[in-house]
């Protein structure tokens, strides 16, 4: 195929970053929960999917997309709180595989419940009217909605950073992740901290699902494919590192995009090739702390 | 030791005598027919389809319509009172899973026939099992390979269209109207490959220029990284050969990227269920092929009858293209059983070969050499306005009438005459 212009390569790079933003948004909740709670949340994809369905449902009741941007993370976050309190909490201190298996099973339950409630077939999810269409970004046309997703991701990251780094509750969360025992001795209710972290992580998953819905429609299995990609992002970035997840997410997006340009058949494999290379060179990932899993 | 042998010997001799005696009585008795009939179980049709996964929407319609064909057969009295039953299995769109499920259907469920599949690749896996076991398989999804001598067997029938017919019809329509510069976005497996081969072959007659073919894995959820490239090629026609959820997402994202402004998007197959699942916006203006659309009920009495029966069974819903194929596939099988008066494999094969039928879309028949159903191909365009109801999704632009000339010849397929 001929026609490799500078504009095309620039546009391709941009498409990769845009795709990376979606990966980042999805992986960030996963990474947050793992980093603070050392819970590998296999139900993250299911929360993402439920987020999209809740959005769909609210819109069918007469809500609009903008309202959903607030309501969906709140509802999914509340659901996450309940899951942590009832299911995850009894498993703390029992080894990393207990919550892993539990959330794995939970993801199946959630997908089946959605299939029962909404059916196995997917639903369309129209892009909000004012975000429809493509705009010229200087090197070519790019869908407006994808630009919006990049912006939304940046807002979420900024809010999360401010919360963790600049508030006293964020300080407690960070301290709790380092050494829960000392924090407990200081009179802080660590289990309450973990509850809230899990809630925030799932709320972001639901938010990501809602944002993904106008890109690809809504279907019960939508969380499955992206979960594999999100694990690659968290592993490459370093399990538990939020900064690592951001960098790795964008990198994975660009790698997929550039592979698509030259060898589209390889695009899916390229992610895993990248992960293999990173694991060989730097087993803990970009910014991972060694020994978190042991 | 010796006494034991004698004893068992005498036991079996006695049993032999009783059995023979009973048999002799039965042979001359009028009760025999009834008794044999009571022993004969229902006629079982194995039905492996991908209920879960990217083609789930279409697969569920296959089951609905297949059930309708069975219900009609049973309501009409079955085969001298013998009822039929559809034994549905989820093949998960995976050839290995499909082979296992089919084997299970044959070995455990003891099905008489197999109808089903919804993938060019998966149906070959099913066909491998059924042809080895000597069970008739009527495939209801697209494939070219299944017609070829290497995959074909006398047990293999193909009710669905094949990619050669479909892409041929769509190509003949689109290449004459929208331009010669064509780019392809293709699902990287048998279905996509066969479609592109068909388009390029018919394209020779129109001197089309192939700008390039980008292949994506089955089950892709984001096309944003291949769309800028396709757009940069500036094609007159973008031909997207994928199916189910892949097609829904690809069309949705191509719309978002604004490709439709300067390019006509065509697809070998536009599926009704996918159009409903993806919404009007994504499919707007896309032109493609189809084996069936309920709207042709004005033209064919058989379509009207099929639609009405379907509406009655499923509270007003209309059947879709892949549903109609399942109906045709199952009904052809059951009509052949009725015609043959038995479920005996060879007799049913002969009955199927002799069938000239019109069950839902106008006249059809199975070509002798490859058991491909010779039938019409519809060219449809997706609507986005003036829709009368939820099911009013396509406009039929033209119809390619059934004609063996549009199929590859028996010689080409490697069948010795």
Interface residues (C-beta under 8 A of the other chain):
Chain A: X1 X3 X5 X7 X8 X11 X12 X15 X16 X18 X19 X22 X120 X121 X122 X123 X124 X125 X126 X127 X132 X133 X134 X140 X141 X142 X143 X145 X146 X215 X216 X217 X219 X221 X222 X225 X226 X256 X257 X260 X261 X264 X265 X267 X268
Chain B: X51 X52 X53 X56 X57 X60 X188 X211 X212 X214 X215 X216 X217 X219 X220 X221 X222 X224 X225 X226 X227 X228 X229 X231 X232 X233 X245 X248 X249 X252 X253 X256 X257 X258 X273 X277 X278 X279 X281 X282
